């Protein structure tokens, strides 16, 4: 069993940073405050092809206080379940992705609570190649699958359907499944299957080796489709504001200005980069 994708740790001093694009802030989600975002997607989005990219830093220290942290969920689908992306402690801290009652557990362990991870998830059920219908990248690495249920071609996901969606909460808003993490630079791309290189790149690190760092997707590519969005968390008074140009804003729940954080993949918790 192999674990891919070391998290990105801040390196103090702007001159030492090996990248050009800066992420200036993140949003803090906490289970104790039941903080999350919600939005009802409008019709017109593709339920067969979409891409989700985000940076996450887990804050559940001291062994975490629950076995599951819900990153993203949709409402119930026709089978009575919900589509979801979960950080699952009971499965060796794996990322768990479920659509239409068909789950995948990816071959990666996320246990570091001091660094940032970049996650890209692609849903492309039109793809003739079964192994490319659902994929996940962690810090630029296309992850192998640890365990999965087969997923039929042309299957529709509840994610990006005309339903309520949640960031950092489960579909039923169960208090035991809210998140304890920071999120930054979240892109949802409707109708496109893009790998991790659209959102990040590998750079030589100060002192040797290489690290995975963010790039400017909106400027370089900028496709969002109809239901796509870009959450920069730049407006402390409206953390669910969409910066893609689509105005697909999210509703904030139990999150004030104090939930905007200077800590990000390119700035430390004091706001220096």
C-alpha positions, 0 to 999 in steps of 0.5 A: 500500500502506497501513500501519495502526496505530502502536504504543502508546508509554508516556507517563511519569507517571500523570496524563498517561495517557488511560485508566482500565484498567491492565495491570500486567504482561506475559510475556517469550518468548525464542527463546534460551531456547525459552520457550513455553506449551502446552495441549490444548484440551478438546472442546466449543469452537467451531471456526467462531466464536472471537476472539483478542485480545492485546497484543504488543511485539516484542523482536527488535532489530537487524533481528530474528534470524529471518524468522518469529515464531510467535505462536499455533499448533495441531496438524496439521489434516486436510490435514497442515498447521497453523493458525497466526498468524505475524509474517512478516519476509519479507513486509514484517513482516506478520501472517500467518494460516492456517487449513485451508491457506488463508492471509491476509496483512494490509495492515499492517507491524509494525516498531517494537520499542519500542511495543505493538501490539494485535491482534484476530483473528476467525474466523467461518466461519458468516458469509455474507459471505466477507470477514467470515469471517476478520478482523484489527484492529491498534490498533483498525483493521480491516485490509485484506487484502494477499493471501489464499486464499478461505475456504469458509463453515462451514469448521472451524479447527484452532484451538480444536479438541481438540488441542495448542495453542502460544503463542510456538512452532510446532506442531513446536517448531522452535527456529528459530521460537520468539518474541522478544516480550512478550505481555500481556492475552490473551483467547480467546473461544470461540463469539463474534465480537467486534471490537476495540472489545470490548477497546480504545478510542481516546482523546485523547493527551497533546499531541494526536492519539489513541491506542488503549488497553486496556479491561476486557473481563472486567468489561465483557463477560466472555464466554469460552465453554467453551474460552476463557481470559484470560492476565493473566500476574499469577502469576509462579510460574504464568504460564499461569494462566487468569483467566477463571474457566474454569480453562483453564490453560496449561503453562509451558515454560522460563519462570521468575519472571524472565519476568514483566515490569513492562513492559506497554501501560500501565506502563513497564519500571520498573513505573511508570504 
